[in-house]
Amino acid sequence: GILLVAGTLVTVPDWALLCDALGHPEDAAEMQRRTVCCEELARRPVSMQAVVSGLEQALCKRLQGGADPK
């Protein structure tokens, strides 16, 4: 079977710690190479609340024909 998972990284995760905790410390460098976070794309610190709010508004607009989530 195949598992497809999606998520949004706001900050750079500690891949070494996460991969070690999952029993695959050898995957840390590859995870770092294959991922990007909002802060890296913006080239500045990003508010998690701002990211959540923006995603919520964009999804709501797309799924409900422009309705505001608030």
SVG drawing of the C-alpha trace seen along z (x, -y; Angstrom):
<svg xmlns="http://www.w3.org/2000/svg" viewBox="-20 -38 43 40">
<polyline fill="none" stroke="black" stroke-width="0.4" points="0.0,0.0 0.9,-3.7 0.5,-6.4 0.3,-10.0 0.7,-12.7 0.8,-16.4 1.7,-19.2 3.1,-22.7 6.4,-23.4 6.5,-26.9 10.1,-26.5 13.0,-24.2 12.4,-21.0 15.2,-19.3 15.4,-16.4 18.2,-14.7 16.1,-14.5 12.9,-13.4 14.6,-10.8 16.5,-9.4 13.3,-9.2 11.7,-7.2 14.7,-4.8 16.1,-6.1 18.9,-8.6 20.4,-8.0 17.4,-9.8 18.0,-13.2 20.2,-14.7 17.8,-13.5 14.8,-15.0 16.6,-18.3 17.4,-18.2 13.9,-17.3 11.9,-19.8 11.4,-23.6 9.6,-25.7 7.8,-29.0 10.6,-30.8 13.1,-29.7 10.8,-30.8 10.0,-34.1 13.7,-34.6 12.4,-36.0 10.7,-34.8 7.1,-33.8 4.2,-33.9 2.6,-30.5 -0.7,-32.2 -0.4,-34.2 0.3,-31.0 -2.7,-29.2 -4.9,-32.2 -3.8,-32.5 -4.3,-28.8 -7.7,-28.8 -8.9,-31.7 -7.5,-30.4 -9.0,-26.9 -12.4,-28.3 -12.5,-30.6 -11.8,-27.8 -14.1,-25.2 -17.0,-27.4 -17.1,-29.8 -15.6,-32.8 -17.1,-32.5 -15.0,-33.9 -14.2,-31.3 -14.8,-33.9"/>
</svg>
